[in-house]
Amino acid sequence: MVKDHKPRRGSMAYYPRKRARSIVARVRRWVDVGKVQLLGFAGYKVGTLHVVRLEDNPNSPLYGQEVAKVATVIETPPLFVVAVRAYERTPYGLKSLTEVWAREIPKDLERLVTLPKEEVQEQQRKKLEENLDKVAEVRVLVCTQPRKAGIGKKKPEFFEIKVGGSPKDALNYALSLLGKEVRVSDVFSAGQYVDVAAITKGKGFSGVLKRFGVKELPRWHKHRKGSRRIGSVGPQKPAIMFTTPFAGQLGFHQRTEYNKRILKIGNAETDKINPAGGWPHYGLVRSDFILLEGTVPGPPKRLVKLRFAVRPPKEKREEPKIVYMSIEKVGG
């Protein structure tokens, strides 16, 4: 007689199930789009709403009709370019060659970063000019400006963004941005697909039922040690398998979601995006914002990193046509 088939509990795509090292997500791969520009951006998650737009997918049975979709608002205040970092390629991977820092940086960043002395900065520039042939990749060090957002925060985040194009053109472009602000409209446009990376909501220490979705044992028969647990840990020699469900950390993991379509890029001063009384758990959007179709990991106010899609759809679409945006009634 054939035994009952029971699928395994918990996805093996996410191991180890432990807390992320940092509350700021890490981007491990950048996609060069063939243009000399920044290949990513970052913003703060505001909340979700629903929009009614015209379906522009020719393969959809609802093509040309109005459809309702979930969308996420991300506030994207301008990023400040603090430094330019050049990398050289070695047998052990990319290695930092030298850096060029801006003359002045935001006051909120002065507590986190100490600028090199003028003599050191000049030496760094000379080293960069002498080793232009060794430059294999160029990245800019940027910081967020949360004071310009409605997040109610002072401390900026500090991270890298790769610059696309050939190393020589990318270096010239990065040096032209040094000490200046970059807006999200300089990087992305409506209708494009992006990947989002963020840290999910932290839910603390959880049992196996909530963490892995295993079935609760019957309470009325032979389970004096508890029912909300696994029946057996499996073979113990040579060792217990790492896939065996156990209680532990749930949430606060880094997750990357692919192919989120940009529905709209706007500014809070010209586009109506704030509901009456502000967004729950966030406040008011005060600067540039981006509207993504679908949901985004993490709670409100969490930093979300955006990059060009690693595996975008083949079909090319125009800017979405939004008919209605539900900012009158926003849930918590």
C-alpha positions as CSV (number, residue, x, y, z in Angstrom):
1,M,0.0,0.0,0.0
2,V,1.4,3.4,-0.9
3,K,2.2,5.7,2.0
4,D,0.7,9.2,2.2
5,H,2.8,11.9,0.6
6,K,3.6,14.8,2.8
7,P,5.7,17.7,1.5
8,R,8.6,18.9,3.5
9,R,8.1,21.8,6.0
10,G,9.8,25.1,5.4
11,S,11.6,26.3,2.3
12,M,15.2,25.4,1.9
13,A,15.8,28.6,-0.1
14,Y,16.4,30.6,3.1
15,Y,19.2,29.3,5.2
16,P,20.5,30.0,7.8
17,R,17.4,31.4,9.4
18,K,19.1,34.0,11.6
19,R,19.0,37.7,12.1
20,A,20.5,39.9,9.4
21,R,23.9,41.4,10.1
22,S,22.7,44.9,9.4
23,I,19.4,46.7,9.2
24,V,20.5,48.0,5.8
25,A,20.3,45.4,3.0
26,R,23.4,44.5,1.0
27,V,23.4,44.4,-2.8
28,R,25.7,41.7,-4.1
29,R,25.2,42.1,-7.8
30,W,24.7,45.1,-10.1
31,V,23.4,45.0,-13.7
32,D,25.2,47.3,-16.1
33,V,22.6,48.8,-18.4
34,G,25.1,50.1,-20.9
35,K,24.8,53.7,-19.8
36,V,27.0,55.9,-17.7
37,Q,24.8,56.4,-14.6
38,L,24.2,55.1,-11.1
39,L,22.8,51.5,-11.1
40,G,20.7,51.8,-8.0
41,F,19.0,54.0,-5.5
42,A,17.5,53.8,-2.0
43,G,14.4,55.1,-0.1
44,Y,12.2,54.6,2.9
45,K,9.1,52.4,2.8
46,V,6.0,54.5,3.5
47,G,3.0,52.1,3.1
48,T,0.7,50.4,0.6
49,L,-2.4,51.4,-1.3
50,H,-4.3,50.3,-4.3
51,V,-4.3,51.8,-7.8
52,V,-6.6,51.4,-10.7
53,R,-4.7,51.4,-14.0
54,L,-5.2,50.3,-17.6
55,E,-3.9,46.8,-18.3
56,D,-1.1,47.2,-21.0
57,N,0.0,43.5,-21.2
58,P,-1.1,42.3,-24.7
59,N,-1.1,38.7,-23.5
60,S,-3.6,39.4,-20.7
61,P,-7.3,38.7,-21.2
62,L,-8.0,42.1,-19.5
63,Y,-5.9,44.0,-22.0
64,G,-7.1,47.6,-22.3
65,Q,-9.4,47.3,-19.3
66,E,-9.1,48.8,-15.8
67,V,-7.6,46.6,-13.2
68,A,-6.9,47.2,-9.5
69,K,-3.4,46.5,-8.2
70,V,-1.6,46.7,-4.9
71,A,1.2,49.3,-4.9
72,T,3.8,50.5,-2.4
73,V,4.9,54.0,-1.8
74,I,8.7,54.6,-1.2
75,E,9.9,58.0,-0.3
76,T,13.3,58.7,-2.0
77,P,14.9,61.9,-0.8
78,P,18.0,62.9,-2.8
79,L,21.3,60.9,-2.1
80,F,24.4,62.9,-1.4
81,V,27.6,61.6,-3.1
82,V,30.3,61.6,-0.4
83,A,33.2,59.8,-2.2
84,V,34.3,58.0,-5.3
85,R,36.0,54.6,-4.9
86,A,37.9,52.8,-7.6
87,Y,38.5,49.1,-7.6
88,E,41.1,47.0,-9.3
89,R,40.7,43.3,-10.3
90,T,43.0,40.8,-8.6
91,P,43.2,37.0,-8.6
92,Y,41.3,37.2,-5.3
93,G,38.5,39.4,-6.7
94,L,38.0,43.2,-6.6
95,K,40.2,45.2,-4.3
96,S,39.9,48.8,-3.4
97,L,42.5,50.9,-5.3
98,T,41.9,54.4,-3.9
99,E,39.2,56.9,-2.9
100,V,38.5,60.5,-3.6
101,W,36.4,62.3,-1.0
102,A,34.2,65.4,-1.2
103,R,35.4,68.7,0.3
104,E,32.3,69.0,2.4
105,I,29.8,66.5,3.7
106,P,26.4,66.8,5.5
107,K,26.6,67.7,9.1
108,D,24.7,64.6,10.2
109,L,27.4,62.4,8.5
110,E,30.3,64.1,10.3
111,R,29.5,62.1,13.4
112,L,30.0,58.9,11.5
113,V,32.8,59.7,9.0
114,T,36.0,61.6,9.5
115,L,37.2,63.3,6.3
116,P,40.8,62.7,5.3
117,K,43.2,65.6,5.6
118,E,43.8,67.8,2.5
119,E,47.3,66.3,2.1
120,V,45.9,62.8,2.1
121,Q,43.2,63.8,-0.4
122,E,45.7,65.1,-2.8
123,Q,47.8,61.9,-2.6
124,Q,44.7,59.9,-3.3
125,R,43.9,62.0,-6.4
126,K,47.5,61.6,-7.7
127,K,47.3,57.9,-7.1
128,L,44.1,57.7,-9.0
129,E,45.5,59.6,-12.0
130,E,48.6,57.4,-12.1
131,N,46.7,54.1,-12.0
132,L,43.8,54.8,-14.4
133,D,44.7,51.7,-16.4
134,K,44.2,49.5,-13.4
135,V,40.6,50.7,-12.6
136,A,38.2,47.8,-13.3
137,E,35.1,49.1,-11.5
138,V,33.9,52.5,-10.0
139,R,31.4,52.9,-7.2
140,V,30.2,56.0,-5.4
141,L,29.8,56.2,-1.6
142,V,26.5,57.9,-0.9
143,C,24.5,58.8,2.2
144,T,20.8,59.2,2.6
145,Q,19.3,62.5,3.9
146,P,16.4,61.5,6.2
147,R,15.9,65.1,7.4
148,K,14.4,65.8,4.0
149,A,11.9,63.0,4.4
150,G,9.0,62.7,6.7
151,I,10.5,59.8,8.5
152,G,11.5,61.9,11.6
153,K,15.1,60.6,11.6
154,K,18.5,62.3,11.7
155,K,21.1,59.6,11.3
156,P,21.9,58.9,7.6
157,E,22.7,55.5,6.1
158,F,26.0,55.1,4.3
159,F,26.6,52.6,1.4
160,E,28.0,52.0,-2.1
161,I,26.3,52.2,-5.5
162,K,28.0,51.0,-8.7
163,V,28.4,53.3,-11.7
164,G,27.7,51.8,-15.1
165,G,29.6,52.2,-18.4
166,S,33.3,51.7,-19.1
167,P,35.7,52.3,-16.2
168,K,37.1,55.6,-17.7
169,D,33.7,57.1,-18.4
170,A,32.2,55.9,-15.1
171,L,35.1,57.5,-13.3
172,N,34.6,60.8,-15.0
173,Y,30.9,60.7,-14.3
174,A,31.4,59.8,-10.7
175,L,33.9,62.6,-10.1
176,S,31.4,65.1,-11.6
177,L,28.8,64.0,-9.0
178,L,31.2,64.3,-6.1
179,G,29.7,66.5,-3.4
180,K,26.4,66.8,-5.2
181,E,22.9,65.4,-4.8
182,V,21.3,62.7,-7.0
183,R,17.6,62.4,-7.4
184,V,15.7,59.2,-8.2
185,S,14.5,60.6,-11.5
186,D,18.1,60.8,-12.6
187,V,18.4,57.0,-12.2
188,F,15.0,55.4,-12.9
189,S,11.9,56.2,-15.0
190,A,8.3,55.1,-14.9
191,G,7.6,51.8,-16.5
192,Q,10.9,50.2,-15.7
193,Y,11.4,47.0,-13.7
194,V,13.6,47.1,-10.6
195,D,14.7,44.6,-7.9
196,V,14.1,45.6,-4.3
197,A,16.3,44.5,-1.3
198,A,15.3,45.1,2.3
199,I,15.2,43.5,5.8
200,T,11.9,41.9,6.6
201,K,9.8,42.6,9.7
202,G,11.4,41.0,12.9
203,K,9.1,38.7,14.8
204,G,11.5,37.4,17.4
205,F,11.7,33.8,18.7
206,S,9.0,31.6,17.3
207,G,8.0,28.0,17.6
208,V,8.0,25.4,14.9
209,L,4.3,25.8,14.0
210,K,4.7,29.5,13.1
211,R,8.2,29.2,11.8
212,F,7.9,26.2,9.6
213,G,4.2,25.4,9.4
214,V,4.3,21.9,10.8
215,K,1.1,20.3,11.9
216,E,0.1,20.4,15.6
217,L,0.1,17.1,17.3
218,P,-3.2,15.7,18.7
219,R,-3.6,17.0,22.3
220,W,-5.7,14.1,23.6
221,H,-3.3,11.1,23.1
222,K,0.1,10.4,24.5
223,H,1.6,13.9,24.2
224,R,2.4,14.8,27.8
225,K,5.4,16.9,26.6
226,G,3.4,19.2,24.4
227,S,1.6,19.3,21.1
228,R,3.1,22.3,19.4
229,R,6.3,20.6,18.6
230,I,7.8,18.1,16.1
231,G,7.2,14.4,16.6
232,S,10.8,13.3,15.9
233,V,14.1,15.0,15.2
234,G,15.0,12.2,12.8
235,P,18.3,10.2,12.7
236,Q,20.8,11.4,15.2
237,K,23.9,9.7,13.8
238,P,26.1,11.0,12.3
239,A,24.2,14.2,13.2
240,I,20.7,15.7,13.2
241,M,19.9,17.2,9.8
242,F,20.0,20.9,9.5
243,T,16.6,20.9,7.7
244,T,14.9,19.5,10.8
245,P,12.3,22.1,12.0
246,F,13.3,23.8,15.3
247,A,12.2,26.9,17.1
248,G,14.2,30.0,16.6
249,Q,14.5,33.4,14.9
250,L,11.6,34.4,12.6
251,G,11.8,37.6,10.6
252,F,14.5,40.3,10.3
253,H,16.0,38.4,7.3
254,Q,17.4,40.0,4.1
255,R,15.1,39.4,1.2
256,T,15.4,40.4,-2.5
257,E,12.3,40.5,-4.6
258,Y,12.5,40.7,-8.4
259,N,10.8,42.6,-11.2
260,K,8.8,45.3,-9.3
261,R,7.4,47.7,-11.9
262,I,7.6,51.4,-11.4
263,L,4.2,52.9,-11.8
264,K,5.0,56.5,-10.9
265,I,7.8,58.8,-9.9
266,G,6.7,62.1,-8.3
267,N,7.2,64.8,-5.7
268,A,5.1,65.4,-2.7
269,E,4.9,69.2,-3.5
270,T,3.3,68.7,-6.9
271,D,1.6,65.3,-6.6
272,K,-1.0,64.5,-4.0
273,I,0.3,61.4,-2.2
274,N,-0.4,62.1,1.5
275,P,-3.8,61.0,3.0
276,A,-5.6,63.1,5.5
277,G,-3.6,62.9,8.8
278,G,-0.6,61.3,7.2
279,W,0.5,57.7,6.6
280,P,0.0,55.3,9.5
281,H,3.3,54.6,11.3
282,Y,5.2,56.9,9.0
283,G,3.9,60.5,8.8
284,L,3.9,62.8,5.7
285,V,5.9,62.3,2.5
286,R,7.9,65.5,2.0
287,S,10.2,64.9,-0.9
288,D,10.4,62.7,-4.0
289,F,8.6,59.3,-4.0
290,I,8.4,56.3,-6.2
291,L,5.3,54.0,-6.6
292,L,6.0,50.3,-7.1
293,E,3.5,47.7,-8.2
294,G,3.2,45.0,-5.5
295,T,4.5,44.8,-2.0
296,V,8.0,45.4,-0.5
297,P,9.6,43.6,2.4
298,G,9.9,45.3,5.8
299,P,7.9,47.6,8.0
300,P,7.3,51.4,7.4
301,K,10.4,53.6,7.7
302,R,12.7,50.8,6.7
303,L,15.4,51.5,4.1
304,V,14.7,49.8,0.8
305,K,17.4,49.5,-1.9
306,L,16.5,49.5,-5.6
307,R,18.6,48.3,-8.5
308,F,18.0,47.6,-12.2
309,A,16.4,44.2,-12.7
310,V,18.8,41.3,-13.0
311,R,16.3,39.2,-15.0
312,P,13.7,41.6,-16.4
313,P,10.8,40.6,-18.7
314,K,11.5,40.5,-22.4
315,E,8.6,42.7,-23.4
316,K,9.0,46.4,-23.3
317,R,6.2,48.5,-21.9
318,E,5.4,52.2,-21.8
319,E,4.7,54.3,-18.8
320,P,1.6,52.9,-16.9
321,K,-1.6,54.9,-17.2
322,I,-3.0,55.3,-13.7
323,V,-6.7,56.0,-13.5
324,Y,-7.2,56.2,-9.7
325,M,-5.0,56.1,-6.6
326,S,-6.6,55.3,-3.2
327,I,-5.0,57.9,-0.9
328,E,-8.3,58.9,0.7
329,K,-8.5,55.7,2.8
330,V,-5.2,54.1,3.8
331,G,-5.0,51.1,6.1
332,G,-2.6,50.6,9.0
